[in-house]
């Protein structure tokens, strides 16, 4: 038998999980228009903001328009540009992470169709603990 206090705690936990996902946002989100329509890969940028009162950790990403979305970072090592996957991106309360060309960015790979300028790309950020935060990237030729 489920007791009233148990139901109350369960509802509180569910509301907290939904609230946490709503307070993680991407501001000025955009995806670079590939140079040719046949190119099934591009990159996503913007500013991820943790508006939550608690820390969050981004552990992955996904999109209905791409079979594979992952967080990467480009660094310069001994004069050579190197890109590596980022498995976890912790963000303290109020913290921001800038996704920009030549730095931290999203790799959008195995596209499911040609992108058009101005098109909206749905994005889900996967958060530690199984939560998700939804965002949209706008396809652009250049940075806003």
N, C-alpha and C positions, 0 to 999 in steps of 0.2 A: 504494500500500500504506500502511495506517495503522500507525504505529509505536506501541509501548506508551507512550512518553512523551507523544505527542500525545493518546492516549486519556485518560491521567491528567490532563493539563491541561484537556481538554474536560469531564471529569467534575467537576473542581474548580470550573470556571467555572459549570457548571449548578448545583452545590450552593450556590455563593455567591449566585447569583441567587435561588434558592428561599429561602435563609436570609434574605436581605435583605427579601423580601416578608413573611416571617413575623414580623419584628421591628417592623413598622409596624402599629399597632393603633388602634382607636377605643374609648375607655373611656366608659362611660355613654352609649352611642349611643342616640338616640331621634329619632323623626320625629313631627311634630305631626299629630294627628288633624284632618283638614279639617272645617270647620264643617258641611258637607253632604256626603253620600256622592257626589253628582254632581261635586264639585270634583276635578279631575284634577291638582291641583298642591298641593304642601306643601313644608315645609322640614325639613332634617335637622340635628341638633346632636350634640355630644359633645366629647371631647378626643382629638385625633389625637396619638399619641405615637410618636416615632422612637426605638425601643429598639435600633437598629442601631449598630454601631461606626463607621459612616461616614455622611456626610450623604445625605439623600434629597430628591428633589423630586417633589411630587405634581403631575401634569399633567392629571388628569381623574378622572372617576368614572363608574360605571354601575351599573344595577340591573335585574334581570329584571322588576321590577314597574313600571318607568318607562322610557319611550322616551328621555328626556333627563335627565341628571343633571349638574349643574355646580356649581362652587365660586363663591360670590359673597361680597361684602362690602358691608355697609350702613354708610354714613358720614353725618355731619351736615355739610352744606356751606351756610353762610350761613343757618342755621335750617331748611334743607330736607333731608329724609332722601333720600339717593340710594343706589342699589344698582348695583354694577358687577361684571362677571365677573372672576374671578381666574384667569389662565392658568397660573401656576406658583406653587406654595407650597413654598419650600425649608425644610427642617427639619434643623438640625444634630444630631449625635449626642446623644441624651438630651433633645432639645427637644420641646416640646408646643405645639400650636395649639388654642385653645379655639374651638369652633363654638358660638355662642350667639345667641339672638334679639337683633336690633339690631346685630350685628357680623358676623364671619365665619360663614358657614353654607353648607349644601348646598341647592340648589334641586332638588327632585324634581318633574319636569314630565311631562305627558302620561302620567298613570297608566293602567295597564292593567286597572283594576278598583277597586271601592270598598275603602277600608282600614277595618279594625276595630281597636278598642282592644286592645292586647296582641299584635297580629300582628307577626311578624318580617319585616323588610324586608332582603333580602340586598343587600350593597353591595360593590363592588370599587373600590378606589382604584387608579388607574393611576399608576405611578411612571415617572420618566424612565428610559429604557433598555429599556422594554417590559415591565417587571415589573408585577405586580399584588399588592395586599394585600386580603384578604377581611375583611369585618366584617359585623355585623348591627345594624340599628337597630330598636328596639322602638317601635311606634306608641303614643303617649300623648296625653291631652288637655292635660296641663301638664308642665312640666319636672320631672324626678325630684328 
